[in-house]
Amino acid sequence: MPKLMEQIKHTVDATIPDKEELTHGLHPKIDYILLVLRNVFVAAAAILFVLSFLIHFAQNGLKAAAYFGGGIAYIFECLAVTDCFQTKVPHTEMFMVYCFGPLYLLMGFSYIFLH
């Protein structure tokens, strides 16, 4: 069991960004917080999706929560990349964020209202 805990700790450490990498932005502390929050919501979405396969009676609720978590993660990604909308980023770089963020939120609503 200690080996598993060590592996989990290593995985968590790998997902947390280095503060030195974020010194190029206008707000390095806020960028760090946004990226950590993004990673937390991505991890939560992944866990909820896996749980939705295992827990059948709450499948739609778990998928809805996972999609909302993914959508929120994209919102944090957009805020981090644009320095809280203070830096103009080309649409070619933001295309995935602009498309998948709202799409994840719409899919979350579809699991609530249509299933």
N, C-alpha and C positions, 0 to 999 in steps of 0.2 A: 504493500500500500504506500509506503513512503516514496517509491519510485513513481507511482501515479501522481502523487501530490507534487513531486518535483517537476514532472512533465507539465502539469497544469500550470504551475507557477511560471515555468519557462514560456509557455504559450501566452499567458497573460502579459508577461514582460515584453514579449515580441509585438504585441498589439498596441502597447502604449507608445506613442511617438516620443522621440528624443526632443528635449527642449532646445538643444542646440540647432536642430534642423529647422526650427520655426522662427529664427531671428530675422528672416527677410521680410516678414509681414509688418503691417502698421501696428498691430496689437499682438505681440507674441504670446502673452499670457492668455488672452481670450482665445487665440487660435489653438493653443494647447488644450484648453478646456473644451472647445468645440470638437476637436479631434478625439479626445477621450470620450466625450458623450456620444459622438458618432459610433465609435467602436463598441460602446456599451449597448447601444440600440441595435447594432448589427448582430452582436452576440445574442442579445435577447430574442431577436427575430429568428435567428437560426435555431435556438433552443426551442422556441415555441413551435416552429415548423416540425421539428423532430418529434416533439410531444404530440402534435396533432396526428401523427401517424400511429402513435402508441395508445392514445386515449380517444377512443371512437365516439363516446357520448358528448365530448366537448370539442369535437373536431372543427366545426365552423367558427366557434368563438376563439379558439387558439389560432386558427389561420387569420381571422380578422385582426387579432391583436398583433400577430407577426407582421402582417402587411402594414399596419399602422406604425409599428416599430421601424420597419424598413423605410417608410415614407418620412418619418421623423429623422432617421439617419441621413437621408438625402437632403433634408432641410439643413441639418448641421453641416453637411458637406458643402452645400451652396454658400452658407455663411462663412465657412472657413476659407474656401477658395477665393471668394470675393472680398475678404477682409470686412465682413459685415456690410456688404454692398458699397464699399468705398473704393474698390478697385474694379475697373472694367476688365472683364475677361472675355475673350472671343467666344462667340456662340458655338464654334466648332469644338471648343474644349468643354463647354457646359451643356452640350446637347443631351448627354445621358442623364445628367442631373435634372434638367428641365423636363425630360420625358418620363423618366422612371419615378421621380418623386411624386408627382400628382397621380401617376398610374397606380402606384402602390396604395395611395390613400383611397382612390376610387375602388380598387379591388377589396380593400378592407371594408368599405361601405357595402359593397356588393355581398360580401359574406354575412354582413349583419342583416341586410334588408331582403336579399333574394334567396337565401338558403334556409 
